[in-house]
Amino acid sequence: MAQILDPLPPEQSGNLLCCYVNATSKIQIARICNISNWYFERVVFPGQRLVFEAPVEAQMEIHTGMMASAILSDTIACDRLAIHEPSSSEFHTDSIGIDTISTKPMVQSINTKIENTTKPLKIAG
């Protein structure tokens, strides 16, 4: 479950489980400022996934780290970051024991054939 260091205010109802991924090569700061009586701010490293709970009306600000500062680079409604968990009716019990993982290689094999790639230089004359 989500790590909650700063619990949501008790008057908040209708919370969402959300996920944000830092797909950049820079450190980012994820901050929610529009919920009264609640402070949420996390550092998100490049490639890191941040899972958190937030009220439906929350807006996440993404600040991208620069040399000695951070620039507001995006504002995202948390309902767009919501993780939709499948209901128990969506699970199929008849597929237990069937391996659904594809056995096809994800990368083509490297050609390891050794051949002479040098050719004599032709002199024009």
Backbone as a ProteinNet text record, in pm:
[ID]
protein_1_A
[PRIMARY]
MAQILDPLPPEQSGNLLCCYVNATSKIQIARICNISNWYFERVVFPGQRLVFEAPVEAQMEIHTGMMASAILSDTIACDRLAIHEPSSSEFHTDSIGIDTISTKPMVQSINTKIENTTKPLKIAG
[TERTIARY]
85	0	89.6	30.6	105.6	164.8	282.7	347.6	290.4	227.8	165.9	242.3	326.6	398.8	317.2	244	157.7	15.4	-56.2	-190.5	-283.6	-378.1	-476.1	-563.7	-610	-699.4	-824.7	-877.9	-993.1	-1118.3	-1129.2	-1248.9	-1248.9	-1136.7	-1128.5	-1193.3	-1277.1	-1337.8	-1317.6	-1326.4	-1308.6	-1164.1	-1075.7	-933.7	-902.8	-799.4	-753.7	-616	-590.3	-455.5	-395.8	-285.1	-228	-85.4	-39.2	97.8	151.2	271.2	340.8	478.5	520.8	652.6	733.9	854.7	946.6	1015.9	968.9	1024.4	1134.8	1185.7	1292.4	1426.9	1531.8	1665	1703.5	1608.1	1634.4	1555.1	1606	1535	1414.3	1300.3	1179.2	1126.7	1047	978.6	829.2	758.2	613.8	551	459.9	402.9	253.2	174.7	31.4	8.6	-41.2	-57.2	-201.5	-294.4	-430.1	-524.3	-473.4	-555.4	-521	-620.7	-594	-565.7	-481.8	-441.4	-367.5	-302.1	-225.6	-104	10.2	135.3	186.2	209.4	262.9	370.9	491.3	603.7	702.1	740.5	833.5	934.6	1055.2	1158	1138.6	1139.2	1120.6	1242.4	1321.6	1443.5	1411	1501.6	1475.8	1440.1	1330.7	1285.2	1207.6	1199.5	1132.1	981	910.1	763.5	721.2	632.9	580.8	435.3	403.2	265.5	218.8	100.4	51.9	-100.6	-158.5	-302	-325.9	-432.5	-465.6	-615.6	-668.8	-811	-837.9	-961.8	-1000.1	-968.1	-986.1	-966.9	-821.4	-728.2	-587.9	-524	-435	-357.1	-209.8	-138.7	3.1	87.3	176	272	401.1	459.2	587.9	691.3	789.7	898.3	1023.3	1080.7	1199.8	1323.5	1415	1534.9	1636.9	1685.2	1794.7	1913.7	2016.6	2140.7	2117.5	2057.9	2035.7	1891.7	1802.9	1662.8	1573.5	1444.7	1348.1	1243.1	1205.6	1109.2	980.5	866.1	736.7	721	721.6	716.8	582.6	497.3	368.3	276.9	147.3	45.5	-51.3	-73.3	-153.6	-263.7	-385.9	-497	-474.5	-484	-456.2	-553	-673.3	-763.5	-711.9	-619.1	-554	-440.3	-394.8	-287.2	-341.1	-473	-535	-503.2	-477.3	-455.3	-590.8	-633.7	-762.4	-737.1	-771	-752.5	-867.2	-837	-944	-1032.8	-1161.6	-1253.9	-1240.6	-1295.1	-1283.3	-1353.4	-1453	-1522.6	-1437.7	-1331.7	-1246.3	-1138.5	-1117.3	-1019.1	-1080.9	-1006.2	-1054.6	-986.6	-1063.1	-1005.5	-981.3	-1037.4	-1018.9	-882.6	-804.2	-673.4	-559.1	-589.6	-485.2	-404	-273.7	-185.3	-142.4	-195.5	-156.2	-51.2	58.9	167.4	133.4	106.8	69.6	186.9	305.5	423.4	471.9	495	541.1	683.4	711.9	846.9	926.6	871.7	944	1052.4	1171	1275.2	1236.4	1270.1	1237	1336.2	1455.8	1559.8	1607.1	1630.1	1681.1	1822.4	1857.3	1991.2	2096.1	2214.1	2324.4	2391.6	2421.4	2489.6	2633.5	2669.9	2804.7	2889.6	2842.7	2916.3	3045.1	3156.9	3287	3322.4	3353.5	3391.6	3495	3564.5	3667.7	3600.6	3618.1	3554	3653.1	3775.6	3873.4	3881.4	3890.3	3901.3	4022.8	4087.5	4205.8	4165	4250.4	4226.5	4259.3	4167.3	4191.6	4252	4361.1	4431.6	4390.8	4340.1	4300.8	4423.7	4421.9	4540.7	4539.2
-117	0	123.3	236.4	361.2	398.8	456.6	502.4	639.6	650.3	775.5	830.5	929.4	993.1	1108.1	1174.2	1284.3	1240.6	1187.2	1135.1	1243.5	1201.4	1293.5	1350.4	1472.6	1529.2	1443.6	1427.9	1339.9	1385.4	1514.4	1561.9	1526.3	1471.9	1434.6	1298.6	1290.3	1162.6	1140.2	1017.5	986.3	995.7	926.9	930.8	838.4	874.3	795.4	738.1	617.8	562.8	603.5	676	735.9	690.1	707.1	672.2	776.1	827.4	919.7	862	865.7	815.6	931.5	948.3	1049.3	990	1026.5	972.9	1061.5	1154.4	1243	1195.5	1264.4	1233	1327.9	1407.5	1504.5	1469.1	1513.7	1495.9	1589.1	1539.2	1619.3	1623.2	1725.5	1736.1	1735.6	1639.7	1630	1693.2	1787.6	1863.1	1881.8	1862.6	1892.6	2006.6	2119.2	2239.7	2283.9	2226.3	2280.8	2215	2130.7	2067.1	2131.9	2194.3	2262.7	2161.3	2199.4	2117.7	1989.9	1991.7	1873.1	1917.4	1855.8	1887.4	1760.9	1767.2	1652.3	1702	1652.5	1688.1	1572.1	1523.6	1411.2	1437.6	1391.1	1392.2	1265.8	1281.8	1168.1	1163.5	1058.6	1045.1	996.9	1019.2	975.1	826.1	794.5	656.6	603.2	678	631	642.8	550	549.1	590.2	689.2	738.2	695.5	614.6	571	641	701.5	780.3	785.9	824.6	848.8	998.4	1040.4	1182.6	1199.7	1312.7	1341.8	1358.6	1335.1	1342.8	1479.7	1586	1721	1769.4	1685.9	1726.2	1753.2	1852	1887.4	1869.7	1788	1765	1858.4	1931.2	2015.3	1937	1941.6	1876.5	1986.3	1990.7	2087.5	2011.6	2055.1	1987.6	2057.2	1978.1	2031.9	2079.7	2200.4	2255.8	2267.7	2337.5	2342	2385	2497.9	2543.3	2587.2	2537.3	2578.2	2468.9	2493.3	2402	2486.4	2443	2514.9	2434.6	2501	2434.2	2394.9	2264.1	2218	2158.3	2122.2	2063.4	2065.4	2070.9	2053.5	1948.3	1843	1729.2	1704.6	1689.9	1653.3	1509.5	1485.5	1352.8	1246.6	1286.7	1185.2	1129.8	1200.8	1148.3	1051.7	1053.6	964.7	843.7	831.9	725.4	588.2	493.5	353.6	285.3	224.1	154.4	8.1	-31.5	-169.7	-254.4	-373.9	-459.4	-509.5	-519.7	-573.5	-725.1	-788.2	-933.4	-1005.6	-942.7	-1006.7	-1007.3	-923.6	-919.1	-1026.7	-1090.5	-1197.6	-1325.5	-1397.8	-1522.3	-1639	-1721.2	-1833.1	-1953.7	-1954.2	-2070.3	-2071.2	-1964.6	-1959.5	-1993.1	-2042.4	-2075.9	-2193.3	-2179.6	-2287	-2273	-2175.9	-2155.3	-2046.1	-2076.8	-1979.9	-1882.4	-1757.1	-1657.8	-1571.4	-1601.3	-1523.7	-1569.1	-1473.4	-1504.2	-1558.3	-1658.8	-1715.9	-1660.6	-1564.8	-1503.8	-1413.3	-1414.2	-1324.4	-1179.2	-1091.3	-949.9	-879.2	-934.4	-874.1	-977.4	-934.7	-1027.4	-1069.4	-1191.1	-1239.1	-1163.5	-1153.2	-1082.7	-1177.3	-1126.7	-1207.7	-1228.9	-1352.3	-1382.6	-1449.7	-1449.1	-1509.4	-1431.1	-1502.8	-1439.1	-1447.4	-1333.2	-1330.5	-1221.9	-1232	-1135	-1009.9	-898.2	-773.8	-678	-719.2	-631.4	-667.1	-565.5	-585.1	-507.5	-558.6	-485.6	-352.7	-254.7	-121	-120.1	-71.6	-63.8	71.1	68.2	191.5	229.9	349.7	399.4	435.3	403	442.1	425.9
0	0	0	-22.8	-32.1	104	100.4	222.7	257.2	371.2	412.3	531.9	509.2	618.5	675.2	588.2	627.8	599.1	700.3	673.2	620.6	539.1	483.1	594.5	577.9	679.1	692.1	814.1	835.4	760.8	729.2	659.1	510.8	460.6	319.5	297.3	198	162.4	13.3	-30.3	-171.5	-215.2	-144.7	-178.8	-294.9	-369.6	-483.1	-454.9	-502.4	-502.9	-636.7	-632.1	-753.4	-775.6	-899.8	-935.6	-1032.8	-1002.6	-1091.6	-1121	-1246.9	-1286.1	-1341.4	-1289.1	-1341.2	-1463	-1581.2	-1705.9	-1761.9	-1681.5	-1727.3	-1671.9	-1710	-1657.8	-1544.5	-1497.2	-1390.5	-1264.3	-1150.8	-1024.1	-1024.7	-976.8	-970.2	-827.3	-799.2	-671.3	-702	-642.7	-658.8	-535.5	-558.2	-446.5	-468.4	-362.9	-365.8	-267.7	-320.1	-237.9	-222.4	-298.7	-298.4	-197.5	-108.1	-5.1	129	191.9	318.5	429.6	522.5	637.9	598.2	482.6	438.5	361.7	393.2	326.3	258.5	127.7	54.5	-39.7	-20	-106.3	-103.9	-221.2	-231.7	-342.3	-322.8	-426.9	-509.7	-641.4	-731.8	-824.4	-812	-891	-1032.5	-1128.3	-1265.7	-1270.9	-1338.7	-1352.8	-1234.2	-1126.7	-1005.6	-1019.4	-956.7	-951.8	-811.4	-802.8	-675.4	-664.3	-563.6	-538.1	-410.2	-416.2	-303.7	-305.5	-192.4	-183.2	-178.7	-246.3	-248.9	-264.8	-217.9	-240.6	-390.6	-430.9	-572.1	-632.1	-553.8	-607.5	-603.1	-559.9	-547.7	-683.7	-684.9	-803.1	-769.3	-847.1	-820.8	-906.6	-842.3	-913.1	-927.8	-1045.6	-1070.2	-1092.2	-1004.3	-1013.5	-1057.5	-1168.7	-1221.4	-1168.9	-1112.8	-1051.2	-1152.9	-1130.4	-1208.6	-1114	-1155.3	-1077.9	-932.8	-909.4	-771.3	-751.2	-835.3	-824.2	-881.4	-877.2	-937.6	-1008.9	-1126.9	-1208.9	-1215.6	-1193.5	-1206.8	-1352.9	-1380.4	-1518.5	-1557	-1460	-1492.7	-1371.5	-1396.2	-1293	-1344.2	-1265.9	-1309.3	-1206.8	-1254.1	-1165.4	-1118.7	-988.5	-933.9	-985	-1027.9	-1082.8	-1215.7	-1280.6	-1401.8	-1367.8	-1242.9	-1198.1	-1123.2	-1113.7	-1034.3	-1091.1	-1000.6	-1036.4	-1026.1	-1134.1	-1134	-1102.2	-980.5	-937.4	-991.2	-1044.7	-1096.8	-982.9	-1011.4	-911.3	-908.5	-804.7	-791.8	-906.3	-969.7	-1081.2	-1208.3	-1213.3	-1331.4	-1329.2	-1215.1	-1207.3	-1262	-1344	-1402.5	-1332.2	-1264.8	-1190.5	-1278.8	-1402.1	-1489	-1556.5	-1541.9	-1607.4	-1511.8	-1393.3	-1296.9	-1351.7	-1346.3	-1392	-1537.1	-1609.1	-1748	-1751.2	-1817.4	-1828.2	-1940.1	-1904.1	-2004	-2046.5	-1998.5	-2034.2	-2170.7	-2257.9	-2392.4	-2386.9	-2469.3	-2472.8	-2589.8	-2664.2	-2775.1	-2718.7	-2780.9	-2731.6	-2757.7	-2662	-2676.9	-2768.2	-2783.4	-2864.9	-2965.1	-3088	-3187.7	-3150.6	-3191.3	-3158.4	-3239	-3183.2	-3246.7	-3344.5	-3463.5	-3563.6	-3519.4	-3492.8	-3444.7	-3552.1	-3677.7	-3787.8	-3809.2	-3812.6	-3830.8	-3978.8	-4038	-4178.2	-4198.2	-4308.9	-4340.3	-4393.9	-4327.3	-4369.5	-4435	-4449.7	-4514.6	-4661.5	-4745	-4889.4	-4938.3	-5040.7	-5091.1	-5153.3	-5136.7	-5189.4	-5337.3	-5419.5	-5564.2	-5594.5	-5667.7	-5702.9	-5845.1	-5859.4	-5992.4	-6073.3	-6196.6	-6269.7	-6413.7
[MASK]
+++++++++++++++++++++++++++++++++++++++++++++++++++++++++++++++++++++++++++++++++++++++++++++++++++++++++++++++++++++++++++++

